[in-house]
Amino acid sequence: MRGMGNMQAMMRKMQKMQKDMMDAQEGLKDQTVEASVSGGLVTVVANGDGKILDIKIKEELVDPEDIDMLQDVVLTAVNEALEKSTKLKEETLGKFTNGLNIPGL
């Protein structure tokens, strides 16, 4: 019977950890990262949940004769913002998983 108390305490700790982790995941939606490329000509803002929230392109970058360059710069900024978002998520949730690679987290 003595072991049942330990099991219940462990279950409560796991439930608390799960709730804390879910709260942290939800909080990632409110945290943002920003990536600027080409000297700030393109800036992309993403949240910690991996969603792009905003893209700003300075007027001087827009050249109708060179759409390929604009697309490349925007793509670079988006990928950099998503990398930062992933890193933020890993840092935030890593404290719960202690470095374990858990799919989907």
C-alpha positions in Angstrom: 0.0 0.0 0.0 2.9 2.3 0.7 3.9 2.4 -3.0 0.4 3.6 -4.0 1.1 7.0 -2.4 4.3 7.4 -4.3 2.5 6.4 -7.5 -0.2 9.0 -6.9 2.3 11.7 -6.1 4.2 10.8 -9.3 0.9 11.0 -11.3 0.1 14.4 -9.8 3.6 15.6 -10.8 3.2 14.3 -14.3 -0.2 15.9 -14.6 1.2 19.3 -13.4 4.1 19.0 -15.8 1.7 18.2 -18.7 -0.4 21.3 -17.8 2.7 23.5 -17.5 3.9 22.2 -20.9 0.5 22.9 -22.5 0.5 26.4 -21.0 4.0 27.0 -22.3 3.0 25.8 -25.8 0.0 28.1 -25.7 2.2 31.0 -24.6 4.4 30.4 -27.7 1.6 31.8 -29.8 2.1 35.2 -28.0 5.9 35.3 -28.4 7.4 36.6 -31.5 10.7 36.5 -33.4 11.9 38.8 -36.1 14.2 38.2 -39.0 15.6 41.0 -41.2 17.7 40.5 -44.3 19.4 42.6 -47.0 20.1 45.4 -44.5 16.5 45.5 -43.2 14.9 45.7 -46.7 12.7 42.7 -45.8 11.5 41.9 -42.3 9.5 38.9 -41.3 7.8 38.4 -37.9 6.8 34.9 -36.8 5.4 33.6 -33.5 6.8 30.8 -31.4 4.1 28.5 -32.9 5.7 28.7 -36.3 3.1 31.1 -37.9 4.2 34.0 -40.0 2.5 37.1 -38.6 3.9 39.9 -40.7 6.1 40.6 -43.7 7.5 44.1 -44.4 9.2 45.0 -47.7 10.8 48.4 -48.1 9.8 50.2 -51.3 13.3 50.6 -52.6 13.6 46.8 -52.9 10.7 46.5 -55.3 12.0 46.5 -58.9 9.5 45.2 -61.4 12.4 44.2 -63.6 13.9 41.9 -60.9 11.0 39.9 -59.3 13.3 36.9 -58.8 15.6 38.8 -56.5 12.6 40.0 -54.4 11.3 36.5 -54.1 14.7 35.2 -53.0 15.1 37.9 -50.4 11.5 37.3 -49.0 12.1 33.5 -49.0 15.4 34.0 -47.1 13.7 36.2 -44.5 10.8 33.8 -44.0 13.1 30.8 -43.6 15.3 32.7 -41.1 12.1 33.7 -39.1 10.9 30.1 -39.0 14.3 28.9 -37.8 14.2 31.4 -35.0 10.6 30.3 -34.2 11.7 26.7 -34.0 14.6 27.6 -31.8 12.3 29.6 -29.5 10.0 26.6 -29.3 12.8 24.2 -28.5 14.2 26.5 -25.8 10.8 27.0 -24.2 9.7 23.4 -24.3 13.1 21.9 -23.8 12.9 22.6 -20.0 10.1 20.1 -19.9 11.6 17.4 -22.0 15.2 17.7 -20.6 16.6 17.2 -24.1 14.5 14.3 -25.1 13.5 14.3 -28.7 9.7 14.0 -28.5 8.0 14.2 -31.9 5.6 17.1 -32.3 7.2 19.2 -29.5 
